[in-house]
Amino acid sequence: MNKKAYFGDFGGQFIPETAMFAVEELENAYKKIAKSKEFKDELNYLLKEYVGRPTPLYHAKNLSKYYGHEIYLKREDLNHTGAHKINNALGQTLLAKKMGKKKVIAETGAGQHGVATATAAALLGLECDVYMGEVDAKRQELNKFRMKLLGANVVEIKDGLKTLKEATTAAIQAWVNEIESVFYVIGSVVGPYPYPTMVRDFQSIIGNETKAQLKEKGINADYIIACVGGGSNAMGIFSAFLDDKNINLIGVEAGGLGANTPYNAATLTNGKEGIIHGMKTIVLQDKFGRILPVHSISAGLDYPGVGPEHSNLFKTKRANYYAVTDDECINALKLLSQKEGIIPAIESAHALAYLEKLCPKLDKKSTIVVNVSGRGDKDMDTVMNYKKGRIYG
């Protein structure tokens, strides 16, 4: 077993032989190119001058007063393209260009990774195909248009539930078909090694900035909260704090209509060990090992697996994971909007919703950092129509 490909019991490379040379090529390029000073300098320049980093660590005073604890928001919603996804998409697309690839492909759920990849491809002069489930494309019509406007070809997938799992499967198949000339930009800390490690590393800028900003403010955080679908924004912010056992790391999954109903995407809450999309991780599956359908108001959290590093953090209890429902998520989105004038993405609102459960249980005043992974512009139609029963297409 290749130990570097695993996080404890989870990870690996469960892919066809035809794809092995591509992941080996990627691993070598990541080590030789992405670790070089030249690459890091170019990427850091783009992150600063193009993306707009560093993002603020904002003291949400009104929300703090409401909950009786000090709430800080890591404002990834202020990045160019509106979410944390650009950190990783820009890093991978730059690597693709350095490797001599002419085309990148990506999967997307909420559309933010698709938009970020299309943006990076436009900037760096590469062709781009984005695979998106038909249901997600309807839910995220604005992001679908943004991708096309940026020059990307949006491929709508009509199989299965027509959401993120099917889009990912289709993207992997397309990658295998054109593996010598195409670079697959995976959007989360999922897939075969080295993707979970590489994506975490590109997203670690979130945690590194947060740690430095806390130090600058003279603050010690007690809790760090982030939403978890595949889990890239959470791994990004968790990564800088894994060795500090005084900080509680909390991942929040999509409970959908209720984690105890069939209509959820709460993988770590309800799943068990299995194989999906080239990795061993925790998966929502039936007693025969078949992948279960998932449901969430959030297209970005609507995934039956989770990154293998999250599975390891869950199993070792270094991080705790909980589920919140669609209703709780929408209430949190409205609360932040009305208390702070910040409209978060539906994905981020899951993390914010957990404050409602956590804060009343705390026996002393605590400092809590919530990663606001994206902004909610893309979700306005979903929120407007939430009570009309049109969420699931």
N, C-alpha and C positions, 0 to 999 in steps of 0.2 A: 504494500500500500504506500502510495506517495503521500507522506505525512503533511507536506506543505500544502497539499490540495484539500486538507481537511481542517475543520474546526471541531476538535473532539471527535465525535462519531459522525459528523455531518460534513457534506461537501462532495468531493470527488469529480470524476469525469465520466458520466454515464451517457456516452454518445457513440454514434456509429464510427467504425474505423475510418470512413471517408472524411470525417470531420476532425480526426485526431491531429493531422498535420497542421490544420489551421489554428487549433488552440495551442499547439506547440510553437508555431510561428508567432502567435500573439504573445505567449509567455516570454519568449526570447526578446521580442521587440519591446515589450513592456520593461524588461530588466535593463536592456541596453540603451533604448531610446528615451523612454519616459523617466528614467532615473538620472538622465544626464543633466548637467547644469544648463546646457543650451535649451533643452526642452522645457525644463522647469522655469527658466527665465522668461521664455516666450509665453508659456501658459499663464504665469503669474501676471505678466503685462496685460494679457487679454482679460484676465479675471478682474484686474483693477480698472483698466481703462475702458473696456468694452462691456463687461458684466456689471460693474459698479461696486465691487467688493472693496473693503469689508462691509457687510451688512450690520446695521445697528443691533445692539442688545438693549432693547427699550424697556424702561420701567413703566409698566402699565398701572399708573397710580389709581385710576378709577376702578379697575378690576381688582387691584390689591385691596382697596377699601371695601369693595363688595364681598370679597372672600375672607378678609381678615388676615391675609398673609401677603408677603411681598412677591408679586408676580412679575417676571421679566420675560419678554418675548424676543426670541431670535428671529429677526425680520428677513427671512429668506424670500418672502413675498416681494421684497423690493429689488430683487435681482432683475436684470434684463430678461425678458420673456415671462417673468412673474412667478418663478418657483426655483427651488434648489436644483432642478433637473439640469440646468445649463452648466453647472459645475462639472458634472460627469460627461455630458454630451460634448462639451467643448474639448475636454481632455482626450476623450476617445477619438473624436473626429480629427483632432490635431495629430494624434498618433497614427491614424489611418493614412493621413496625407504623408507623414514622414516615412511610412512603410511603402509608399508608392501606389496605394489603392486609389481607384478612380470613382468608386461608388460606395456609399454607406447605406445600410438598411437598419430599421428600428421597429420595435413594437411599441404600441402606446395604448393606454386605457383612457385616462382623463384627457389625454392629448398633450399634456405639458412636456413629456419626454419627446413626443413626436415634434412638437413645435421647437423645442430646444435643439434637437438633432437637425431639423430642417434649417434652423437659424445658423448653426455651426457649419453646416454643409454649404450654405449660401456664402457665408463669410470666407470659407477656405476653398471654395471653387470645386466642390465635389457633387456628383449626382446623389440623389436621396430618394429612397422608397420607404414609406411608413405603413406598417400593417396595423389595422385598427378594426375591431369588431363592429359589425353593423349597428348593434344596439348602442355601443359607446359613441359611434359616429353621429347617431341621432341625438344622444344626450349632450354631445360636445360639438355641435354644428359650428360654433364660432372657431374652435381650435382646428377643426377640419379645414375651414376656409383659410385660417392663418397659415397652415402648412402648405396649402396649394399656392397661396400668395407668395410664399417664400421660395417657390419653385419645386417643392417636393411632389412626388406622385403618391397619393393616398390610396392604398389597396384595402378595400373593405372586405372583411371576412364574414361569410354568411353561414358558417358551420356552427353546430352546437348552440351554446348560449349567446354566441356572437359578441363575446366580451374579451377581456384581457388574456385569458388562458388560450383561447382559440387564435388570437392575434399573435401571441408568442409562438405557438406551435407553427403557424404559417410562416412567420419570420425565420424560424430555425430551418424549416424546409427550404425556403428560398435561399438561405445562406449556404446550405449544403449543395444546392444545385449550381451555385456560382462561386464556390468557395475560394477559388484561386484569385478572383478579381474583386471580390466584395468583402467589406468589413462590416461585421454585425455589431452595432452599438447597442448593447444591452442596457436597459434603463434602470435596473435595480441591482441589489446585491444578490442576484440569483444566477442560475445557469452553471455550466461546468467551470471548474478552475481554469484560468485565473480570474474569470469575471467577478466573482464575489469579492475577492481581494482587491482587484483593480478599481472597481466601482467604489468600494469603501474608501480606498486611498484618495481617489479624486474628490469624494465628498467629505473627507476628514477636515477640510478647510473650515467646515461649519463648527466642528468641535474645537479645533485649534483657536479659531477666532473667539469663540464663546469663553474658553478658558482664559485667554489673555484679557478679554474685556471684563470678566469677573474680577480678575486680579487688579486690573487698572482701577476698578470701582471700589476695591477693598471689600468684596463680597464673597462669602462662602455659600455655595448652593447646597441645598439639602435634597432637592429632587430635580431631575431632568426628565421631561415628558415629550414624547414624539409619537406621531401616528405610525402604524406599521401595516403595509400591504406586503410588498416584496421586502421593503425595509431600508431603502437607501438613505432617506433623510434621517431616520433614527440611528443607523449605524454611523452616519456622518457626524452626528452630534455626540453619540455615546463614545465614539472611539477615543476621544481625548480624556475620558474619565473612567475608563475600565479599571485602572489600577487604584483608583481612589474609592475605597470601600465605604467612606463616609457619605458618599453621594448615592442616592437611590435612583436607579434608572428604570423608567416605566415606559413600556410600549403599549399603544392603544390600538386595538384591532376593530374592524367593522363588524358590529353585532347585528347589523341589518334590522330585520323585524324582531329580533330577539335571539341571543346566542343559544337558547334552548329550543329554538325552532329550526326547521330545515332551511330557513331563509337568512343565512348569515355568511360572512367571510372571515370568521374568527378561527384562523388556522391553529394557532398555538393553544387556544382555549379548547378546541374540539378535535384537533387532528391527531394523527399518529405517524410514526416513521414510515417513509415511503420514498419513491423515486418520481421526480417530475422535472422536465426540462433540463435534463443532463446533470442533476444533482440529487444526492440523498439528503432529505430534510424532513420536516414535519408537514404532512399533507392532509387535507380534508378528503377522506375516502370512505367507501362503504366496506362491509366485512369481507368483500371479495377483492379489495384493493383497487376498485374503480374510482376514479376521481369524481368527487361529488360536485354538483352544480353549486354555484355561490351567488349570493345576492347582497347588494349594498346600494345605498343611495349614491355612494362614491365610486365613480368609474376607476379611480386610481387605487382603491383598496380592494377591488373586486377580483381577488386572486386566490386560488385554492392552496397555494404553497406559501413559503416564506424563505428568506435568505438563510443559508445554512449556519451562518454565524449567529443569527438570532436564535435558531434552534438550540445551538450550544449554550448561549447565554440563558435561555429558558431552562434547559436541562440542568445546568450548573447553578441555577438560581442567582446568577449575577445580575440579571434584570428580571423584572416582573411584567407580565403582560395581562391586560384586561380588555374586555370588549364593551363598547357603548353602542346604543341603538341609533337608528336613523333619527328618531324623534329627539333623542338627547343631543345628537350632533347638530341638528337644525336649531335647537334652542341655544346651544353654545355659539353658533354662528351669529345668531341675532343678538345675543348678549354682548359679544365683543364689538359688533358693529355699533350698537347703541351706547356702550360704555366708553369706547376708545376711538370710534370713527375709523375702525380697521375692519374691512370685510375679508375674512379668511377664506381660503379654499375649503370645500367640503371635507377634503382629506384632513387638513390641519384642524378643522373644527372637531374632529374626533379626539384629538389630543386635548384641546381646550375643554371638551365636555367632561373629561376625567377630573377636572378641578372640582366639579360639583360633587363627586364621590370622595375625593381625597381630602379636601380642605376641612370638612366637618369632623373628620376622624383624627386630625392632628392635635396633639395635646400641648404643643408649644408653637409660637409663631415661627413660621418656616419661610425659606426663600426657595421659590420654585421657578425654574426656567422651562418655558414651553417653546418648542420649535414650530414657528409658523411657517410651514414648508412652502406655502404658495398663497396667492391671492385669489379672491373669489369671483373675479369678473366672469370667468368661464362658466360659472355655476348658476348664474342668475335665473336662467330659464328653468333649471331644475328646482331651485328654491321657490320660485313663483308658482310652479305647478305641483309642489310637493303634496299638498292635500287633495289634489285632483286625481290621484291614482295613476299618474302617467310616468312615474319614475322608472319603471322597469321596461319601458318601451311598449 
